[in-house]
Amino acid sequence: MDWDENQIRLYVDDLLLNTTDLKETVNTDKAGRNPFHQPHYLLVNLPIGGQNGGDPSATVFPARFEVDYIRVYQQQQKK
């Protein structure tokens, strides 16, 4: 993911899959703040079931979800 003040670009194996213009992303709150110009945090989880996961009844629990590391890079501001 490349995220700057204008766009968010999503890649898989260096192949660009999606581009979102941040001028088109506005919250529906009364303030009308752009959600992508607000502070953020990362949330990593293991979803089970749902629309994409299918029927979880055959899942053996407890399941194990190990994350070795997550990297976040911030580009230096252009002068």
N, C-alpha and C positions, 0 to 999 in steps of 0.2 A: 504494500500500500504506500503510495506517495500522496501526501496530504500537505497542501500549501494553502495560502490565503485565498486562492481562486478555485481550486479543483481538488477532488479526491480521485485518484486513479488506482484501480485494483488489478493486480497481476498474479498469474500463476505460472511459475517457471519462465519468467520474463515475457510472458505473453499478456498483452493488455486485454483485459476482459470487460472492463466497465470504466466509464468516466462520468463523474457527477459534477456539474457546475454548481458551486456553492451559492451563487446568486439565486438559484432556484430552490434552495432548501431553507424554509422558514418555519419556525414553530407555530402552532396554532394558539399559543398563549396570548394573553392580552398585550404583552409587551412586544410581540412579533420578533423576538430575538432569533437570530440564526443559530441553530443548535451546534453547528460546526465551528462557530467562533467563540464557544464557551469552553471552560475547563473540562477535561475528560479523564477517565481512568480505564484500565483494561480489566475485563472480567473473563476468566477462563473457566469453563465448566464442561461437564460431560452430560449432554442431554440424552434422555432415554425415551423412546417412543415418539409420539407426536406425528405430525404430517409426514416428515421426512424419515423418521426412524422406524416407523411401522409398529407392529404389535410387539411389545416388550415381554410378553408372558413367557417366552422361551429363554429369556436372559438369565444367565447364572449369576447370582449375587453372593458375596459382594463382588462388584466389578472393580477393576483397578485402572486408574487414570494417572499416569506419570508424565510430568512435564520436566524435562531436563533443564531448560532455560527458555526465557523469552527475551528477545532483544528489541529495544526501541532506540532508534537513532533520530537525532534532530539535526537537520542541516543548519549550517551556520547562516545567519542572516546576511543577505546581500547588502553591501554598503553603497 
